[in-house]
Amino acid sequence: MSDFKVTESDGGGEIVLSGSLTIKNASKLRTKFIDALMKEDNLSVCIDADAGVDLSFLQLLCSSHRTALKLGKSITLRILAKANFLTAVENAGYTRRRGCARDNNGTCLWLGDRP
């Protein structure tokens, strides 16, 4: 995988991701998300402009959000190449008008014009 790192700050952390965010690296990415969620109450995921994403990464984000909800924590996205990312979200059929049944606070990553 090209490059990803975890940056922590007071009261919340940020994972900055770039490179190949695909099935090839899903296991490593999953571990990073789990580690970050165990340490942080508020996690921001920044996806760099050079990142390449596939369906497995979108599924991982969704699963991480659901885990955060179960733990009473939050995940937000910051996308540096929003058009490219939104195209991947739309092509995967992830665009939603409502969150899933577990999303009782309206924080679904795929709602409206988010991320």
C-alpha positions as CSV (number, residue, x, y, z in Angstrom):
1,M,0.0,0.0,0.0
2,S,1.4,3.4,-0.7
3,D,0.9,5.6,2.3
4,F,-1.5,5.9,5.2
5,K,-1.0,7.2,8.6
6,V,-2.9,7.9,11.8
7,T,-2.6,11.3,13.4
8,E,-4.1,11.8,16.8
9,S,-5.2,15.0,18.5
10,D,-6.9,16.0,21.8
11,G,-10.5,14.7,21.9
12,G,-10.4,13.2,18.5
13,G,-8.1,11.6,15.9
14,E,-7.7,11.7,12.2
15,I,-6.7,8.9,9.8
16,V,-5.1,10.3,6.6
17,L,-5.3,7.8,3.8
18,S,-3.7,7.9,0.3
19,G,-2.7,5.4,-2.3
20,S,-4.5,2.2,-3.1
21,L,-7.5,1.9,-0.8
22,T,-8.6,-1.4,-2.4
23,I,-9.3,-5.0,-1.6
24,K,-5.5,-5.7,-1.8
25,N,-5.1,-3.6,1.4
26,A,-8.4,-4.2,3.1
27,S,-7.0,-6.2,6.0
28,K,-4.4,-3.5,6.9
29,L,-7.0,-0.7,6.6
30,R,-9.4,-2.7,8.8
31,T,-6.8,-3.0,11.5
32,K,-6.1,0.8,11.3
33,F,-9.8,1.6,11.7
34,I,-10.2,-0.8,14.6
35,D,-7.2,0.6,16.4
36,A,-8.3,4.2,15.9
37,L,-11.8,3.5,17.1
38,M,-10.5,1.9,20.2
39,K,-8.5,5.0,21.0
40,E,-10.7,7.8,19.8
41,D,-14.3,9.0,20.4
42,N,-14.4,11.2,17.4
43,L,-12.6,9.9,14.3
44,S,-12.1,11.9,11.1
45,V,-11.1,10.0,8.0
46,C,-9.3,12.1,5.4
47,I,-9.0,10.6,2.0
48,D,-6.2,12.2,0.0
49,A,-6.6,13.4,-3.6
50,D,-4.4,10.6,-5.0
51,A,-6.4,7.8,-3.3
52,G,-7.9,5.0,-5.4
53,V,-10.9,3.4,-3.8
54,D,-13.0,0.4,-4.6
55,L,-16.1,-1.2,-3.2
56,S,-14.2,-3.0,-0.5
57,F,-13.0,0.3,0.9
58,L,-16.6,1.8,0.9
59,Q,-17.8,-1.4,2.7
60,L,-15.0,-0.9,5.2
61,L,-16.0,2.7,5.8
62,C,-19.7,1.7,6.3
63,S,-18.7,-1.1,8.7
64,S,-16.5,1.2,10.7
65,H,-19.3,3.7,11.0
66,R,-21.7,1.0,12.2
67,T,-19.1,-0.1,14.8
68,A,-18.6,3.5,15.9
69,L,-22.4,3.9,16.4
70,K,-22.4,0.7,18.6
71,L,-19.6,2.2,20.7
72,G,-21.2,5.6,21.0
73,K,-18.5,7.2,18.9
74,S,-18.4,9.1,15.6
75,I,-16.7,9.0,12.2
76,T,-16.7,11.8,9.7
77,L,-15.2,12.0,6.3
78,R,-13.0,14.7,4.7
79,I,-12.5,14.0,1.0
80,L,-9.8,16.0,-0.9
81,A,-10.9,14.8,-4.4
82,K,-14.6,14.9,-3.7
83,A,-15.7,14.4,-7.4
84,N,-13.7,11.2,-7.8
85,F,-14.8,9.8,-4.4
86,L,-18.5,10.6,-5.1
87,T,-18.3,8.9,-8.5
88,A,-17.1,5.7,-6.7
89,V,-19.9,6.0,-4.1
90,E,-22.5,6.5,-6.9
91,N,-21.1,3.6,-9.0
92,A,-21.3,1.3,-6.0
93,G,-24.9,2.3,-5.3
94,Y,-24.1,3.7,-1.9
95,T,-25.9,7.1,-2.3
96,R,-28.8,7.2,0.2
97,R,-31.6,9.5,1.3
98,R,-31.8,7.9,4.7
99,G,-29.2,6.1,6.8
100,C,-29.6,2.4,7.8
101,A,-31.7,1.3,10.8
102,R,-28.7,1.7,13.1
103,D,-28.2,5.3,12.1
104,N,-30.6,7.0,14.5
105,N,-28.7,10.3,14.6
106,G,-28.4,11.0,10.9
107,T,-24.7,10.6,10.6
108,C,-24.7,8.0,7.7
109,L,-21.7,8.6,5.5
110,W,-23.7,8.3,2.3
111,L,-26.5,10.7,3.0
112,G,-27.3,13.5,0.6
113,D,-24.4,15.6,-0.6
114,R,-22.0,14.0,1.9
115,P,-19.2,13.3,2.2
